[in-house]
Amino acid sequence: MDMVMLGYFGIVVMLVLSVLGMPMAYAMCVVASIGLSVTLGPVNAATQTMFVTWEQASNFSLMSIPLFIFMGTIAYHTNIVGNLFIAFRRWIGFLPGGLAAAGIMAAAAFGAVTGSTAAASATMASTVIPELEKAGYDKGLAAGAIAASGGLAAIIPPSVFLIIYAVLTDQSAGQMFIATIGPGLLVTALFSLYCIIRCYISPALGPTQPKSTWKERLECLPSAIPVMVTFGIVIGGIYGGLATPTEAAALGVVGVIIIAACMRRLNKKTLVSSFRDGATMSAAIFFLFIGGWLMSRFLVTTGTTRHMVDVFVGMKMSYTMLLMMMFVLFLILGCILESTSILVLTMPFMFPITQQYGVDPIWFGVFVTMMMVLAGISPPVGLNVFVVRGVCSHIPVMSIYRGAAPFIFIMCLSVLCICIWPEMVLAPVRNMMGP
């Protein structure tokens, strides 16, 4: 068999194994290990495997991932962000759909602490959905809104997705963080506005709530301080040139621990639970990363990556056609694969293609990350949908997908916005980080 065709055959086998239920990390490791053994021999394949594993385990930039995840698990177990929903509720809960909008804004705020879409979806589902149901909200709308808003953790810095992209493409994670602030706020606003307009048109979907007094609104403002402080430490440290993303993540962990201790919510149980959950999520991501790098080595060795780039460049597509092709590709992959897997799998060959067409790497990172948010709520996989379903088992999966459908459209609209106005992404980077 031709070496290039062997690479394509490996991709097909990997996708088949994934569809049949094998975790993507396992599928990539199995296919890549066998493929490298065939192409390089067992001894060289084993050497490559050990080298890649050590290379990824010792990558300084990747060290920020477990730190950001740990920061989020501490915030979750100490309920630092638990009062945010109450705060947003008191300010906008009286509007039609105001409670759902408050949940979306709270999810965005939690995303600024955790960086994990699954953690944000699970936390908001357990905190917000019971309150929405108690207030008489439609179950589909409530679950769909929370499933969609959980994905905001990917485009609200700090974000694990952005770090992974930065490492895979050798870009600045700090610049990626700055670039996503505008799109993150845009998507949050559009999600919230949809809930308000939808419930204004159909009041039965989201009954209005009693208006809080100004005293009640002002009393809840201090609950936002921990999140603001944490966000300021991370982003301020990077923007100010005081710390790298990894160093900022470490400072963020220390900040969250100090805040939790001052709030008297830190104890042995919460620390153990935070370490356990953080280690579990970090191990899963690192294993996926190692599998992705092994798969990349296999495809490079067979010449498949180079062939993909040559094919796409040879098609001589326009810039607009390239963007449309990437949109469709990520949309299709989002229907069958988990978002992190898509990122690790596609970047080794997709990124070089975009560079041949002159696509800005920072902008492309934001584009890809927003497509990953879309993948998180796209049927039939939709990881965030199943996370919400796992927390709220009484809500049917199809009801969640129906509730999430309008948010899929909104995400597509948001992606279109950054395609038409790329300065929304690039201008803050130039203004805040320099050229």
Secondary structure, 3 states (H helix, E strand, C coil): CCHHHHHHHHHHHHHHHHHCCCCHHHHHHHHHHHHHHHHHCHHHHHHHHHHHHHHHHCCCHHHHHHHHHHHHHHHHHCCCCCCHHHHHHHHHCCCCCHHHHHHHHHHHHHHHHHCCHHHHHHHHHHHCHHHHHHCCCCHHHHHHHHHHHHHHHHCCCCCHHHHHHHHHHCCCHHHHHHHCHHHHHHHHHHHHHHHHHHHHHCHHHCCCCCCCCHHHHHHCHHHHHHHHHHHHHHHHHHHCCCCCHHHHHHHHHHHHHHHHHHCCCCCHHHHHHHHHHHHHHHHHHHHHHHHHHHHHHHHHHHCHHHHHHHHHHHCCCCHHHHHHHHHHHHHHHHCCCCHHHHHHHHHHHHHHHHHHCCCCHHHHHHHHHHHHHHHCCCCCCCHHHHHHHHHCCCCCHHHHHHHHHHHHHHHHHHHHHHHHCCHHHHHHHHHHHCC
